[in-house]
Amino acid sequence: MRFQLKSIDTKSSARTGEITINNSTIKTPVFMPVGTLGNVKGIMQNLLEEDSKAEIILNNTYHLYLRPGVKIIKNAGGIHSFTNWKRPIITDSGGYQVYSLSNKRKISEKGVRFQSHIDGSYHFFTPEYAIDIQRLIGADIIMAFDECPEFNCGFDYAKKSMELTHRWLKRCISRANATNKIYEREQTLFPIVQGGTSKELRKLSADFISSTDCKGNAIGGLSVGEPDEIMYEMTDIVCSILPKDKPRYLMGVGTPSNLLENIALGVDMFDCVLPSRNARNGMLFTSEGVINIKNSKWKNDHSVLDKNGKSEVDRDYTKAYLRHLFNCNEILAKQIATLHNLRFYSWLIEESRNKINEGMFTDWKNSMLKKLSSRL
C-alpha cells in the first residue's frame, strides 16, 4: 500500500491524498460503507459501485467468522470472490465486538472468550487468531486486535486497556510478519490508537502507534457515547502526533457534521453504519438538512429527494412516492433510501476534496454545518 499526500487546506488540517492498494486507487478523504456480512444491506454490488460511488467497503471479521465461516470464504477464493466485490475491502478485527458484547465476553491477557450472539456457542479470539482469520477472509486492509473501552470507564481502566491493546498489537505485528497472504492480494495491517477520553493516554497511544511504523493508522474508541466536542478534542490530539505521510482512519464515525469536523482535523478515512441504518428507518440526509420521510408533511410533496443530489434515485423518485413506499412497507423503500444516503455521503466527501484542493474548505464547511443538522 502507498499513500500520497496531494494538498492541505490553508485554514485547517484538512488534506487530500491517494491510497494505492492492489491496483486500486482510493481518493482521500474517503467514506467506506459498512457491509457487515459482506454486503451493504439490501444493495446489490453494482449499485453500490455505480450509484453510491463506493471506492472501498468495510466487512466485519467477527460476523463473517460466525457466518458463513472462514472455511466457506476460503473455498470461494477469498472475500472478493465470495461477494463479487472487485474494489478494496477493509476488515475490522473484531475488537469492537469485544466492546459491544460486554455481557457475553471475558477479557484476559491471552485474548477474549465470548459467546456467539447467534447460538450462544463459545469462541476465543487471540491477537494471533484475529490476524489468521483476516488472512483467510482476504481483505486488502486488516486491523490489529484491540480493546475498545467504554465511555467514562475511568482513567485507570482506560490505561490498562490501552496498555493491553499495545501488547496485543506487538503480537498482531509478529503474526502478520510470520504469515503470508493466502490469495493474490497483499494485506496491509493498521494499528489502532486507544486511550479513552484522556489527553495523556491518547498522546501516549499515538506515540506508541507511530513508533510501529505501519503503513496506515487508525483511531478507535470514539463515537461510543462521548459528546462530539470530546471526540474532536481526542482526534485533534492524535492527528497532531500520527505521521503526516500515512493515512489516518477514524473508526465508526459518524454523522455528516462529524465527517466535516474530523476532516478539518486531518482524518482521511471513515466508516459508519449510520447512513444505511438510518435510511432503513426513513431518515434521509440531504444537502439542506435531515428528512424523516415517514412524516405526513411529505405525503403530497412531489419534489425530488434532494435538489442538489447527484444520484439517480435523487432525480428519479419524489418525497411523496418514497413516503408511500415506506407506508406500504415496500422493500424498495429501504433500497432507495439507502442508495440516497450513501450517495449523499459520497457527495459530501467529494465536495470536501474539491474545496480542499481549491483552498475553500473551511468556509464551505462552516456554511454546510449550519444546514446539515437542521430538521426539514
JOZIDA-V436607 format. One record per residue. N is the residue number from 1. PHI is phi in degrees with one decimal (* if undefined). PSI is psi in radians with two decimals (none if undefined). NEAR is the number of other ideal C-beta (glycine too) atoms within 10 Angstrom. Layout:
<<N | PHI | PSI | NEAR> <N | PHI | PSI | NEAR>>
This chain:
<<1 | * | 2.43 | 20> <2 | -126.6 | 2.54 | 10> <3 | -126.5 | 2.23 | 19> <4 | -120.5 | 2.09 | 12> <5 | -76.9 | 2.28 | 15> <6 | -103.9 | -0.85 | 13> <7 | -154.9 | 2.74 | 15> <8 | -129.9 | 2.39 | 16> <9 | -65.7 | 2.53 | 22> <10 | -78.2 | -0.38 | 11> <11 | -111.4 | 0.02 | 13> <12 | -152.1 | -3.00 | 16> <13 | -96.6 | 0.16 | 16> <14 | -60.6 | 2.51 | 25> <15 | -150.6 | 2.75 | 22> <16 | -115.8 | 2.71 | 22> <17 | -165.2 | -3.04 | 21> <18 | -139.0 | 2.28 | 15> <19 | -101.5 | 2.19 | 26> <20 | -109.4 | 2.12 | 12> <21 | -147.9 | 2.20 | 21> <22 | 47.6 | 0.87 | 16> <23 | 67.6 | 0.28 | 7> <24 | -118.1 | 2.55 | 14> <25 | -114.8 | 2.22 | 12> <26 | -115.2 | 2.10 | 22> <27 | -79.8 | 2.38 | 15> <28 | -117.3 | 2.62 | 25> <29 | -61.1 | 2.69 | 25> <30 | -140.1 | 2.49 | 23> <31 | -107.1 | 2.31 | 24> <32 | -110.8 | 1.88 | 21> <33 | -57.9 | 2.59 | 25> <34 | -93.6 | 2.05 | 19> <35 | -114.6 | 1.34 | 25> <36 | -49.2 | -0.87 | 16> <37 | -100.9 | 0.35 | 14> <38 | 101.9 | -0.02 | 22> <39 | -149.2 | 2.62 | 17> <40 | -80.5 | 2.17 | 25> <41 | -50.2 | 2.16 | 17> <42 | 80.2 | 0.04 | 18> <43 | -118.1 | 2.15 | 22> <44 | -70.1 | 2.68 | 13> <45 | -59.7 | -0.67 | 18> <46 | -66.3 | -0.63 | 9> <47 | -70.3 | -0.66 | 19> <48 | -60.9 | -0.69 | 21> <49 | -78.5 | -0.83 | 16> <50 | -83.3 | -0.75 | 11> <51 | -92.5 | -0.73 | 20> <52 | -85.0 | -0.22 | 26> <53 | 62.3 | 0.57 | 17> <54 | -71.2 | 2.24 | 25> <55 | -95.8 | -0.42 | 20> <56 | -157.0 | 2.52 | 22> <57 | -125.9 | 2.83 | 24> <58 | -106.6 | 2.30 | 25> <59 | -113.0 | 2.74 | 24> <60 | -107.0 | 2.12 | 20> <61 | -61.0 | -0.84 | 26> <62 | -58.0 | -0.85 | 24> <63 | -68.7 | -0.72 | 17> <64 | -68.7 | -0.57 | 27> <65 | -61.5 | -0.71 | 22> <66 | -78.1 | -0.71 | 18> <67 | -146.1 | 2.12 | 11> <68 | -86.9 | -0.09 | 15> <69 | 101.9 | 2.55 | 12> <70 | -69.8 | -0.43 | 19> <71 | -63.0 | -0.77 | 9> <72 | -66.2 | -0.72 | 11> <73 | -63.8 | -0.73 | 23> <74 | -63.2 | -0.74 | 17> <75 | -63.4 | -0.45 | 12> <76 | -80.8 | -0.21 | 15> <77 | 97.9 | 0.34 | 13> <78 | 104.1 | 2.95 | 21> <79 | -65.4 | -0.57 | 25> <80 | -65.3 | -0.76 | 23> <81 | -69.1 | -0.71 | 14> <82 | -62.6 | -0.70 | 18> <83 | -99.5 | -0.15 | 19> <84 | 60.0 | 0.65 | 12> <85 | -104.2 | 2.06 | 21> <86 | -86.6 | -0.40 | 11> <87 | -86.1 | 3.04 | 16> <88 | -61.3 | 2.71 | 25> <89 | -132.7 | 2.46 | 25> <90 | -117.0 | 2.43 | 24> <91 | -114.2 | 2.34 | 23> <92 | -76.8 | 2.53 | 27> <93 | -77.3 | -0.21 | 28> <94 | 105.4 | -0.14 | 25> <95 | -60.9 | -0.64 | 26> <96 | -66.2 | -0.57 | 22> <97 | -67.6 | -0.48 | 22> <98 | -58.1 | -0.72 | 23> <99 | -68.4 | -0.84 | 16> <100 | -75.8 | -0.36 | 13> <101 | -100.7 | 0.73 | 16> <102 | -58.8 | -0.48 | 10> <103 | -93.3 | 0.07 | 6> <104 | -130.9 | 0.39 | 15> <105 | -145.2 | 2.80 | 17> <106 | -136.3 | 2.16 | 12> <107 | -98.0 | 2.35 | 14> <108 | -136.8 | 3.07 | 10> <109 | -59.2 | -0.64 | 8> <110 | -70.7 | -0.66 | 13> <111 | 169.0 | -2.62 | 19> <112 | -129.1 | 2.21 | 23> <113 | -97.8 | 2.24 | 14> <114 | -141.2 | 2.82 | 21> <115 | -100.4 | 2.38 | 15> <116 | -63.1 | 2.38 | 15> <117 | -74.9 | -0.15 | 13> <118 | -88.2 | -0.94 | 9> <119 | -129.5 | 0.08 | 7> <120 | 80.0 | 0.05 | 8> <121 | -69.2 | 2.68 | 9> <122 | -95.4 | 2.48 | 11> <123 | -140.6 | 2.77 | 15> <124 | -133.0 | 2.08 | 12> <125 | -104.5 | 2.21 | 23> <126 | -108.5 | 2.89 | 18> <127 | -56.0 | -0.70 | 26> <128 | -64.3 | -0.75 | 19> <129 | -67.9 | -0.62 | 17> <130 | -61.4 | -0.67 | 29> <131 | -68.4 | -0.76 | 27> <132 | -59.4 | -0.75 | 16> <133 | -63.6 | -0.76 | 21> <134 | -68.7 | -0.52 | 30> <135 | -60.5 | -0.79 | 21> <136 | -69.6 | -0.62 | 19> <137 | -67.2 | -0.79 | 26> <138 | 92.7 | 0.45 | 26> <139 | -69.0 | 2.76 | 26> <140 | -73.2 | -0.71 | 22> <141 | -118.9 | 2.25 | 28> <142 | -120.5 | 2.67 | 25> <143 | -108.6 | 2.57 | 28> <144 | -69.7 | 2.63 | 29> <145 | -77.5 | 2.26 | 28> <146 | -140.6 | 2.97 | 31> <147 | -109.0 | 2.29 | 23> <148 | -102.7 | 1.81 | 21> <149 | -73.4 | 2.72 | 26> <150 | -72.6 | 2.68 | 15> <151 | -62.6 | 2.44 | 15> <152 | 63.7 | 0.54 | 12> <153 | -74.5 | -0.24 | 16> <154 | 97.0 | 2.65 | 12> <155 | -61.6 | -0.79 | 13> <156 | -62.1 | -0.78 | 8> <157 | -67.0 | -0.76 | 14> <158 | -60.2 | -0.64 | 25> <159 | -67.6 | -0.81 | 20> <160 | -62.5 | -0.70 | 14> <161 | -64.6 | -0.78 | 22> <162 | -61.1 | -0.78 | 24> <163 | -64.3 | -0.66 | 17> <164 | -64.2 | -0.76 | 17> <165 | -59.0 | -0.70 | 28> <166 | -66.2 | -0.72 | 20> <167 | -66.7 | -0.69 | 12> <168 | -63.8 | -0.65 | 26> <169 | -60.4 | -0.76 | 23> <170 | -57.4 | -0.69 | 14> <171 | -70.5 | -0.64 | 18> <172 | -64.1 | -0.78 | 29> <173 | -63.7 | -0.75 | 18> <174 | -61.3 | -0.73 | 13> <175 | -67.7 | -0.75 | 20> <176 | -62.5 | -0.69 | 21> <177 | -70.5 | -0.47 | 10> <178 | -90.1 | -0.11 | 9> <179 | -122.0 | 2.80 | 13> <180 | -111.6 | 2.80 | 8> <181 | -60.9 | 2.62 | 11> <182 | -96.9 | -0.55 | 15> <183 | -111.8 | -2.99 | 17> <184 | -71.9 | -0.46 | 10> <185 | -77.9 | 2.37 | 19> <186 | -71.3 | 2.66 | 11> <187 | -121.5 | 2.32 | 23> <188 | -111.3 | 2.23 | 21> <189 | -92.7 | 2.25 | 22> <190 | -107.7 | 2.21 | 25> <191 | -79.9 | 2.93 | 27> <192 | -127.0 | 2.19 | 28> <193 | -76.2 | 2.29 | 35> <194 | -123.5 | -2.83 | 31> <195 | 124.5 | 0.18 | 28> <196 | 60.2 | -2.42 | 26> <197 | -110.2 | 0.44 | 21> <198 | -93.7 | 2.18 | 17> <199 | -59.5 | -0.76 | 12> <200 | -60.0 | -0.81 | 12> <201 | -69.7 | -0.67 | 23> <202 | -62.8 | -0.69 | 26> <203 | -64.7 | -0.78 | 16> <204 | -61.3 | -0.77 | 19> <205 | -68.3 | -0.74 | 30> <206 | -61.9 | -0.68 | 23> <207 | -63.8 | -0.78 | 13> <208 | -64.8 | -0.80 | 20> <209 | -60.7 | -0.74 | 26> <210 | -60.8 | -0.63 | 17> <211 | -68.3 | -0.33 | 9> <212 | -76.3 | -0.28 | 15> <213 | 58.6 | 0.66 | 10> <214 | -75.2 | 2.91 | 21> <215 | -79.2 | -0.23 | 17> <216 | -156.5 | 2.82 | 23> <217 | -137.3 | 2.57 | 24> <218 | -118.1 | 2.71 | 26> <219 | -116.7 | 2.01 | 29> <220 | -112.4 | 3.13 | 29> <221 | 73.9 | 0.27 | 33> <222 | -116.4 | 2.96 | 28> <223 | 58.7 | 0.69 | 19> <224 | -119.9 | 0.46 | 19> <225 | 118.2 | -0.17 | 9> <226 | -74.6 | 2.66 | 16> <227 | -59.8 | 2.65 | 10> <228 | -56.3 | -0.66 | 16> <229 | -61.0 | -0.65 | 9> <230 | -71.2 | -0.70 | 14> <231 | -55.8 | -0.83 | 23> <232 | -65.6 | -0.67 | 16> <233 | -63.4 | -0.79 | 16> <234 | -66.2 | -0.72 | 25> <235 | -63.8 | -0.73 | 24> <236 | -61.1 | -0.78 | 18> <237 | -60.7 | -0.83 | 22> <238 | -66.8 | -0.78 | 27> <239 | -65.5 | -0.45 | 21> <240 | -72.7 | -0.27 | 13> <241 | -106.4 | -0.71 | 17> <242 | -60.5 | 2.57 | 22> <243 | -55.7 | 2.40 | 16> <244 | -74.1 | -0.37 | 12> <245 | -94.2 | 0.30 | 10> <246 | -134.1 | 2.55 | 20> <247 | -66.8 | 2.55 | 26> <248 | -115.8 | 2.19 | 26> <249 | -116.0 | 2.01 | 26> <250 | -94.8 | 1.96 | 29> <251 | -81.4 | 2.31 | 25> <252 | 77.1 | 0.33 | 21> <253 | -119.6 | 2.33 | 22> <254 | 175.4 | -2.45 | 18> <255 | -75.1 | 2.88 | 18> <256 | -55.1 | -0.70 | 25> <257 | -65.1 | -0.71 | 17> <258 | -57.7 | -0.74 | 23> <259 | -60.7 | -0.85 | 24> <260 | -64.6 | -0.74 | 23> <261 | -66.0 | -0.67 | 22> <262 | -77.9 | -0.51 | 28> <263 | -60.0 | -0.73 | 28> <264 | -62.6 | -0.40 | 23> <265 | -90.5 | -0.10 | 21> <266 | 108.3 | 0.26 | 22> <267 | -81.5 | 2.49 | 27> <268 | -108.9 | -0.48 | 26> <269 | -134.0 | 2.45 | 25> <270 | -137.9 | 2.65 | 23> <271 | -143.1 | 2.64 | 22> <272 | -169.6 | 2.54 | 23> <273 | -81.0 | -0.19 | 15> <274 | -53.8 | -0.88 | 21> <275 | -62.7 | -0.67 | 27> <276 | -80.5 | -0.72 | 24> <277 | -65.1 | -0.82 | 14> <278 | -65.7 | -0.58 | 19> <279 | -60.3 | -0.72 | 26> <280 | -66.1 | -0.31 | 16> <281 | -101.3 | 0.13 | 12> <282 | 92.3 | 0.18 | 20> <283 | -95.7 | 2.16 | 17> <284 | -111.6 | 2.34 | 25> <285 | -94.6 | 2.28 | 24> <286 | -133.1 | 2.98 | 21> <287 | -70.1 | -0.20 | 18> <288 | -109.0 | -0.13 | 13> <289 | 142.2 | -2.95 | 15> <290 | -99.7 | 2.38 | 17> <291 | -117.8 | 2.28 | 24> <292 | -95.9 | 1.75 | 16> <293 | -68.8 | -0.22 | 27> <294 | -79.4 | -0.26 | 15> <295 | -65.2 | 2.56 | 13> <296 | -66.3 | -0.36 | 8> <297 | -62.0 | -0.32 | 12> <298 | -97.5 | -0.02 | 24> <299 | -65.9 | -0.41 | 13> <300 | -123.5 | 0.43 | 9> <301 | -97.6 | 1.89 | 15> <302 | -99.5 | 0.38 | 9> <303 | -84.2 | 2.83 | 10> <304 | -69.8 | 2.86 | 15> <305 | -60.7 | -0.73 | 26> <306 | -147.4 | 2.02 | 22> <307 | -62.4 | -0.40 | 11> <308 | -101.9 | 0.16 | 12> <309 | -67.7 | 2.60 | 18> <310 | -105.6 | -0.07 | 16> <311 | -91.7 | 2.67 | 23> <312 | -60.5 | -0.62 | 14> <313 | -65.6 | -0.52 | 23> <314 | -67.0 | -0.59 | 23> <315 | -88.4 | -0.50 | 13> <316 | -93.8 | -0.29 | 11> <317 | -127.4 | 2.58 | 20> <318 | -104.7 | 2.89 | 15> <319 | -62.0 | -0.73 | 22> <320 | -62.3 | -0.74 | 15> <321 | -67.3 | -0.75 | 18> <322 | -66.1 | -0.68 | 25> <323 | -62.0 | -0.72 | 23> <324 | -58.8 | -0.76 | 15> <325 | -64.1 | -0.72 | 20> <326 | -64.1 | -0.72 | 21> <327 | -60.3 | -0.58 | 14> <328 | -91.1 | 0.05 | 10> <329 | 56.6 | 0.67 | 8> <330 | -79.7 | 2.30 | 13> <331 | -56.9 | -0.62 | 10> <332 | -57.9 | -0.53 | 14> <333 | -57.7 | -0.81 | 24> <334 | -68.2 | -0.60 | 20> <335 | -68.4 | -0.81 | 19> <336 | -60.3 | -0.81 | 25> <337 | -64.1 | -0.71 | 28> <338 | -65.5 | -0.81 | 25> <339 | -59.8 | -0.72 | 24> <340 | -59.9 | -0.89 | 28> <341 | -64.1 | -0.71 | 27> <342 | -65.5 | -0.69 | 26> <343 | -68.4 | -0.61 | 24> <344 | -63.2 | -0.76 | 25> <345 | -60.7 | -0.74 | 24> <346 | -61.7 | -0.74 | 21> <347 | -61.7 | -0.76 | 19> <348 | -61.4 | -0.71 | 21> <349 | -68.9 | -0.74 | 22> <350 | -59.6 | -0.79 | 16> <351 | -64.3 | -0.65 | 18> <352 | -60.0 | -0.80 | 24> <353 | -61.2 | -0.77 | 21> <354 | -61.0 | -0.78 | 13> <355 | -68.8 | -0.61 | 21> <356 | -63.4 | -0.81 | 26> <357 | -62.3 | -0.56 | 13> <358 | -86.4 | -0.11 | 11> <359 | 74.6 | 0.42 | 13> <360 | -121.7 | 0.24 | 14> <361 | -62.3 | -0.84 | 27> <362 | -61.8 | -0.81 | 16> <363 | -64.4 | -0.74 | 11> <364 | -63.4 | -0.78 | 16> <365 | -56.7 | -0.84 | 24> <366 | -62.7 | -0.63 | 12> <367 | -72.1 | -0.64 | 9> <368 | -69.1 | -0.66 | 18> <369 | -58.9 | -0.56 | 13> <370 | -66.0 | -0.51 | 10> <371 | -89.8 | -0.70 | 15> <372 | -60.3 | -0.60 | 20> <373 | -92.3 | -0.07 | 12> <374 | -75.2 | 2.50 | 10> <375 | -95.4 | 2.15 | 8> <376 | -91.1 | none | 14>>
